Amino acid sequence: MRAARPTFGAFNQGGVPTIACFNKAATPLGVDFDALIAAMQAFVDQYVMPVWGTPAKLVKSKGYVKGAWAVVFLDNADQPGALAYHDLTPDGLPQSKVFVKTTLDNHDLVSVSASHELVEMLVDPAINIMTTGPDPKIMYAYESADPVEQLSFKVNGIPMTDFVYPAYFEVFHKAGSVRFDQMKKVNKPFQILSGGYQIVFKNGKWSQIFASVSKKKRFGREDRRGHRSEQRLRAARNRLRRADKKKIARLERRI
């Protein structure tokens, strides 16, 4: 019997990835696309990379670029061809999807959503890192923006997401002893702010921990298709799928 061919979110940890950013959304972003990419590049260079050691070069493109990671802007999961983008680039490299209309319908900013996806992709590109934490029976996903979701600060005048620092996932730190997030709102390891949540693995299942009832209700109303929380389930089973360029093109021609 032939062994099943594995599909990995492969990346060269010693290199600097190029990330192709392209917009397939018909919905206005609410921000100039070139300015957004420039702000995201500054976000990586000035804030994320010095803390996490994850440099990247963002480039504007019209579609996938050979050998590059990707950030794809789509209207929503119902857009023709949207689900055919799957989890990885056609080369099997990491990608993030930003659902513009879904984001705006949730009364959130596209720039904050895009930077959220970007920093989480840089910190855990294969969507498979987790760690122990305050509860010894739980494994905590290395999602660097979820615990501080809904907080943002401006880079080049454009709002970018807050994100946690490596110390956040180190349970031995005392409260207030080190910096736990960019905006200095987190006081101790594994603290979840009121607008955030944490993905956890317990009793053989993935689920979420919420800091507030309102966030839990809001989360339950959101369209989570195509989100990293879904992808993490597939990554655990080695079922991440590559984007199907032919299917995307065929479905988009129907528009």
C-alpha positions as a Markdown table, in Angstrom:
| # | Residue | x | y | z |
|---|---|---|---|---|
| 1 | Met | 0.0 | 0.0 | 0.0 |
| 2 | Arg | 1.3 | 3.4 | -1.0 |
| 3 | Ala | 1.7 | 5.8 | 1.9 |
| 4 | Ala | -0.5 | 8.9 | 1.7 |
| 5 | Arg | 1.4 | 11.9 | 0.5 |
| 6 | Pro | 1.7 | 14.5 | 3.3 |
| 7 | Thr | 0.8 | 18.1 | 2.8 |
| 8 | Phe | 2.8 | 20.5 | 4.9 |
| 9 | Gly | 2.7 | 24.2 | 5.6 |
| 10 | Ala | 6.4 | 24.3 | 4.7 |
| 11 | Phe | 8.7 | 27.2 | 5.4 |
| 12 | Asn | 12.4 | 28.0 | 5.6 |
| 13 | Gln | 12.9 | 29.1 | 9.2 |
| 14 | Gly | 16.3 | 30.5 | 8.4 |
| 15 | Gly | 15.1 | 32.7 | 5.5 |
| 16 | Val | 13.1 | 35.8 | 5.1 |
| 17 | Pro | 9.8 | 35.0 | 3.4 |
| 18 | Thr | 8.3 | 37.1 | 0.6 |
| 19 | Ile | 4.5 | 37.6 | 1.2 |
| 20 | Ala | 2.4 | 38.3 | -1.8 |
| 21 | Cys | -0.6 | 40.5 | -0.9 |
| 22 | Phe | -3.4 | 40.6 | -3.4 |
| 23 | Asn | -7.0 | 41.9 | -3.3 |
| 24 | Lys | -9.8 | 39.9 | -4.8 |
| 25 | Ala | -12.6 | 41.6 | -2.8 |
| 26 | Ala | -15.2 | 43.8 | -4.5 |
| 27 | Thr | -16.0 | 45.4 | -1.2 |
| 28 | Pro | -14.0 | 48.6 | -0.5 |
| 29 | Leu | -11.4 | 48.0 | 2.1 |
| 30 | Gly | -11.9 | 51.4 | 3.9 |
| 31 | Val | -8.1 | 52.0 | 3.5 |
| 32 | Asp | -5.8 | 52.5 | 0.5 |
| 33 | Phe | -4.3 | 49.1 | -0.4 |
| 34 | Asp | -0.8 | 50.4 | -1.1 |
| 35 | Ala | -0.8 | 52.4 | 2.2 |
| 36 | Leu | -2.1 | 49.3 | 4.0 |
| 37 | Ile | 0.7 | 47.1 | 2.7 |
| 38 | Ala | 3.3 | 49.8 | 3.6 |
| 39 | Ala | 1.8 | 50.0 | 7.2 |
| 40 | Met | 1.9 | 46.2 | 7.5 |
| 41 | Gln | 5.5 | 46.2 | 6.4 |
| 42 | Ala | 6.4 | 48.8 | 9.0 |
| 43 | Phe | 4.3 | 46.8 | 11.6 |
| 44 | Val | 6.5 | 43.7 | 10.9 |
| 45 | Asp | 9.8 | 45.6 | 10.7 |
| 46 | Gln | 9.4 | 47.9 | 13.7 |
| 47 | Tyr | 7.2 | 45.8 | 16.1 |
| 48 | Val | 6.8 | 42.1 | 15.3 |
| 49 | Met | 10.3 | 41.2 | 14.0 |
| 50 | Pro | 12.3 | 42.7 | 16.9 |
| 51 | Val | 10.2 | 40.7 | 19.4 |
| 52 | Trp | 9.5 | 37.4 | 17.6 |
| 53 | Gly | 12.5 | 37.3 | 15.2 |
| 54 | Thr | 10.1 | 36.9 | 12.2 |
| 55 | Pro | 11.2 | 39.2 | 9.3 |
| 56 | Ala | 9.2 | 39.3 | 6.1 |
| 57 | Lys | 9.0 | 41.2 | 2.8 |
| 58 | Leu | 5.5 | 42.2 | 1.8 |
| 59 | Val | 4.8 | 42.8 | -1.9 |
| 60 | Lys | 1.7 | 43.8 | -3.8 |
| 61 | Ser | 0.7 | 41.4 | -6.5 |
| 62 | Lys | -2.3 | 40.4 | -8.6 |
| 63 | Gly | -2.2 | 36.8 | -7.4 |
| 64 | Tyr | 0.0 | 34.0 | -6.1 |
| 65 | Val | 3.8 | 34.5 | -6.6 |
| 66 | Lys | 5.9 | 31.4 | -7.1 |
| 67 | Gly | 7.8 | 30.6 | -3.8 |
| 68 | Ala | 6.0 | 33.3 | -1.8 |
| 69 | Trp | 3.6 | 33.1 | 1.1 |
| 70 | Ala | 0.3 | 35.0 | 0.7 |
| 71 | Val | -2.2 | 37.3 | 2.2 |
| 72 | Val | -5.4 | 37.1 | 0.2 |
| 73 | Phe | -8.2 | 39.7 | 0.6 |
| 74 | Leu | -11.7 | 38.3 | -0.3 |
| 75 | Asp | -15.2 | 39.5 | 0.3 |
| 76 | Asn | -16.4 | 36.5 | 2.3 |
| 77 | Ala | -16.4 | 32.7 | 2.3 |
| 78 | Asp | -19.3 | 32.8 | -0.1 |
| 79 | Gln | -17.4 | 34.7 | -2.8 |
| 80 | Pro | -17.1 | 32.6 | -6.0 |
| 81 | Gly | -13.8 | 30.7 | -5.7 |
| 82 | Ala | -13.2 | 31.7 | -2.0 |
| 83 | Leu | -13.2 | 28.2 | -0.5 |
| 84 | Ala | -10.9 | 27.0 | -3.3 |
| 85 | Tyr | -8.2 | 29.1 | -1.8 |
| 86 | His | -8.1 | 26.5 | 0.9 |
| 87 | Asp | -5.3 | 26.7 | 3.5 |
| 88 | Leu | -1.9 | 26.9 | 1.7 |
| 89 | Thr | -0.6 | 28.5 | -1.4 |
| 90 | Pro | -0.4 | 26.4 | -4.6 |
| 91 | Asp | 3.3 | 25.7 | -3.6 |
| 92 | Gly | 2.2 | 24.4 | -0.1 |
| 93 | Leu | 3.4 | 27.6 | 1.7 |
| 94 | Pro | 1.6 | 29.5 | 4.4 |
| 95 | Gln | -1.2 | 31.9 | 3.6 |
| 96 | Ser | -3.7 | 34.1 | 5.4 |
| 97 | Lys | -7.2 | 35.1 | 4.2 |
| 98 | Val | -8.8 | 38.4 | 5.1 |
| 99 | Phe | -12.6 | 38.4 | 4.6 |
| 100 | Val | -13.3 | 42.1 | 3.9 |
| 101 | Lys | -17.1 | 42.2 | 3.9 |
| 102 | Thr | -17.3 | 39.8 | 6.9 |
| 103 | Thr | -14.9 | 42.0 | 8.8 |
| 104 | Leu | -16.8 | 45.2 | 8.1 |
| 105 | Asp | -20.2 | 43.5 | 8.8 |
| 106 | Asn | -18.7 | 42.6 | 12.3 |
| 107 | His | -17.9 | 46.4 | 12.7 |
| 108 | Asp | -14.2 | 45.7 | 12.7 |
| 109 | Leu | -11.4 | 47.3 | 10.6 |
| 110 | Val | -9.8 | 45.6 | 7.7 |
| 111 | Ser | -6.4 | 46.8 | 8.6 |
| 112 | Val | -6.7 | 45.3 | 12.1 |
| 113 | Ser | -8.0 | 42.0 | 10.7 |
| 114 | Ala | -5.2 | 41.9 | 8.1 |
| 115 | Ser | -2.4 | 42.6 | 10.7 |
| 116 | His | -4.0 | 40.1 | 13.0 |
| 117 | Glu | -3.7 | 37.3 | 10.4 |
| 118 | Leu | -0.3 | 38.5 | 9.4 |
| 119 | Val | 1.3 | 38.3 | 12.9 |
| 120 | Glu | -0.3 | 35.0 | 13.6 |
| 121 | Met | 1.0 | 33.5 | 10.4 |
| 122 | Leu | 4.5 | 34.8 | 11.1 |
| 123 | Val | 4.6 | 33.4 | 14.6 |
| 124 | Asp | 3.0 | 30.0 | 13.7 |
| 125 | Pro | 3.1 | 29.6 | 10.0 |
| 126 | Ala | 2.2 | 25.9 | 10.0 |
| 127 | Ile | -0.6 | 26.4 | 12.5 |
| 128 | Asn | 0.8 | 23.6 | 14.7 |
| 129 | Ile | 2.5 | 25.2 | 17.7 |
| 130 | Met | 1.0 | 24.8 | 21.2 |
| 131 | Thr | 2.4 | 24.9 | 24.7 |
| 132 | Thr | 1.6 | 24.0 | 28.3 |
| 133 | Gly | 0.1 | 26.7 | 30.5 |
| 134 | Pro | -1.6 | 27.4 | 33.8 |
| 135 | Asp | -3.9 | 24.4 | 33.6 |
| 136 | Pro | -1.8 | 21.2 | 33.2 |
| 137 | Lys | -4.6 | 19.4 | 31.5 |
| 138 | Ile | -4.8 | 22.0 | 28.7 |
| 139 | Met | -2.5 | 22.7 | 25.7 |
| 140 | Tyr | -2.7 | 26.4 | 24.5 |
| 141 | Ala | -2.4 | 27.3 | 20.8 |
| 142 | Tyr | 0.3 | 29.8 | 19.9 |
| 143 | Glu | -2.1 | 32.4 | 18.5 |
| 144 | Ser | -0.4 | 35.8 | 19.1 |
| 145 | Ala | -3.3 | 38.1 | 18.5 |
| 146 | Asp | -6.4 | 36.3 | 19.7 |
| 147 | Pro | -5.9 | 37.0 | 23.4 |
| 148 | Val | -5.8 | 40.7 | 22.8 |
| 149 | Glu | -8.2 | 40.9 | 19.9 |
| 150 | Gln | -10.1 | 44.2 | 19.3 |
| 151 | Leu | -7.1 | 46.3 | 20.7 |
| 152 | Ser | -5.1 | 48.2 | 18.1 |
| 153 | Phe | -2.5 | 50.9 | 17.7 |
| 154 | Lys | -1.6 | 53.0 | 14.7 |
| 155 | Val | 1.4 | 52.4 | 12.4 |
| 156 | Asn | 1.8 | 55.0 | 9.6 |
| 157 | Gly | -1.6 | 56.4 | 10.8 |
| 158 | Ile | -3.3 | 53.0 | 10.1 |
| 159 | Pro | -4.6 | 50.8 | 12.9 |
| 160 | Met | -2.8 | 47.6 | 13.5 |
| 161 | Thr | -3.6 | 44.8 | 15.9 |
| 162 | Asp | -2.1 | 44.5 | 19.4 |
| 163 | Phe | -0.2 | 41.2 | 19.8 |
| 164 | Val | 1.3 | 39.2 | 22.7 |
| 165 | Tyr | 5.0 | 38.8 | 23.3 |
| 166 | Pro | 6.8 | 35.4 | 23.8 |
| 167 | Ala | 6.7 | 35.9 | 27.6 |
| 168 | Tyr | 2.9 | 35.6 | 27.4 |
| 169 | Phe | 3.3 | 31.9 | 26.8 |
| 170 | Glu | 5.9 | 31.4 | 29.6 |
| 171 | Val | 3.8 | 30.6 | 32.7 |
| 172 | Phe | 6.7 | 31.1 | 35.1 |
| 173 | His | 6.7 | 34.9 | 34.8 |
| 174 | Lys | 5.2 | 36.8 | 37.7 |
| 175 | Ala | 2.5 | 39.4 | 37.1 |
| 176 | Gly | 3.9 | 42.7 | 35.9 |
| 177 | Ser | 7.5 | 41.3 | 35.8 |
| 178 | Val | 8.0 | 41.7 | 32.0 |
| 179 | Arg | 6.2 | 43.0 | 29.0 |
| 180 | Phe | 3.5 | 40.6 | 27.8 |
| 181 | Asp | 2.0 | 42.4 | 24.8 |
| 182 | Gln | 2.8 | 45.4 | 22.5 |
| 183 | Met | 0.3 | 47.8 | 24.1 |
| 184 | Lys | 1.2 | 46.9 | 27.7 |
| 185 | Lys | -2.4 | 45.9 | 28.5 |
| 186 | Val | -1.7 | 42.3 | 29.6 |
| 187 | Asn | -0.4 | 41.9 | 33.1 |
| 188 | Lys | 0.5 | 38.2 | 33.3 |
| 189 | Pro | 1.0 | 35.1 | 31.2 |
| 190 | Phe | -2.1 | 33.6 | 29.5 |
| 191 | Gln | -4.3 | 36.5 | 30.5 |
| 192 | Ile | -7.1 | 37.0 | 28.1 |
| 193 | Leu | -8.5 | 40.5 | 27.7 |
| 194 | Ser | -12.2 | 41.2 | 27.6 |
| 195 | Gly | -12.4 | 41.3 | 23.8 |
| 196 | Gly | -10.1 | 38.3 | 23.3 |
| 197 | Tyr | -10.1 | 34.5 | 23.5 |
| 198 | Gln | -7.7 | 31.6 | 23.5 |
| 199 | Ile | -7.7 | 28.4 | 21.4 |
| 200 | Val | -7.1 | 25.4 | 23.6 |
| 201 | Phe | -6.8 | 21.6 | 23.3 |
| 202 | Lys | -8.4 | 19.6 | 26.0 |
| 203 | Asn | -9.7 | 16.0 | 26.3 |
| 204 | Gly | -8.8 | 15.4 | 22.7 |
| 205 | Lys | -10.7 | 18.3 | 21.3 |
| 206 | Trp | -10.0 | 21.9 | 20.2 |
| 207 | Ser | -12.2 | 24.6 | 21.8 |
| 208 | Gln | -12.0 | 28.3 | 23.0 |
| 209 | Ile | -11.7 | 30.0 | 26.3 |
| 210 | Phe | -13.3 | 33.5 | 26.5 |
| 211 | Ala | -12.7 | 36.3 | 28.9 |
| 212 | Ser | -16.3 | 37.6 | 28.7 |
| 213 | Val | -19.8 | 36.4 | 28.0 |
| 214 | Ser | -20.2 | 39.2 | 25.3 |
| 215 | Lys | -17.2 | 38.0 | 23.4 |
| 216 | Lys | -18.4 | 34.4 | 23.5 |
| 217 | Lys | -21.8 | 35.4 | 22.1 |
| 218 | Arg | -20.1 | 37.6 | 19.4 |
| 219 | Phe | -17.8 | 34.7 | 18.5 |
| 220 | Gly | -20.7 | 32.4 | 18.1 |
| 221 | Arg | -22.4 | 34.7 | 15.6 |
| 222 | Glu | -19.3 | 35.2 | 13.4 |
| 223 | Asp | -18.7 | 33.3 | 10.2 |
| 224 | Arg | -15.6 | 31.3 | 11.0 |
| 225 | Arg | -15.2 | 29.6 | 7.7 |
| 226 | Gly | -11.6 | 29.9 | 6.4 |
| 227 | His | -10.4 | 31.1 | 9.8 |
| 228 | Arg | -7.2 | 29.7 | 11.5 |
| 229 | Ser | -9.3 | 28.0 | 14.1 |
| 230 | Glu | -10.7 | 25.8 | 11.4 |
| 231 | Gln | -7.3 | 25.3 | 9.8 |
| 232 | Arg | -5.8 | 24.3 | 13.1 |
| 233 | Leu | -8.1 | 21.3 | 13.2 |
| 234 | Arg | -7.0 | 20.2 | 9.7 |
| 235 | Ala | -3.3 | 20.9 | 10.5 |
| 236 | Ala | -3.6 | 18.5 | 13.5 |
| 237 | Arg | -4.7 | 15.8 | 11.1 |
| 238 | Asn | -2.2 | 16.8 | 8.4 |
| 239 | Arg | -5.0 | 17.8 | 6.1 |
| 240 | Leu | -4.1 | 21.3 | 5.1 |
| 241 | Arg | -5.0 | 21.8 | 1.5 |
| 242 | Arg | -3.2 | 23.7 | -1.3 |
| 243 | Ala | -5.1 | 26.4 | -3.2 |
| 244 | Asp | -6.6 | 25.2 | -6.4 |
| 245 | Lys | -5.7 | 27.8 | -9.0 |
| 246 | Lys | -7.7 | 26.2 | -11.8 |
| 247 | Lys | -10.8 | 25.9 | -9.7 |
| 248 | Ile | -10.5 | 29.5 | -8.5 |
| 249 | Ala | -10.2 | 30.8 | -12.0 |
| 250 | Arg | -13.1 | 28.7 | -13.2 |
| 251 | Leu | -15.4 | 29.8 | -10.4 |
| 252 | Glu | -14.3 | 33.5 | -10.7 |
| 253 | Arg | -15.2 | 33.4 | -14.5 |
| 254 | Arg | -18.8 | 32.8 | -13.5 |
| 255 | Ile | -19.1 | 36.2 | -11.8 |
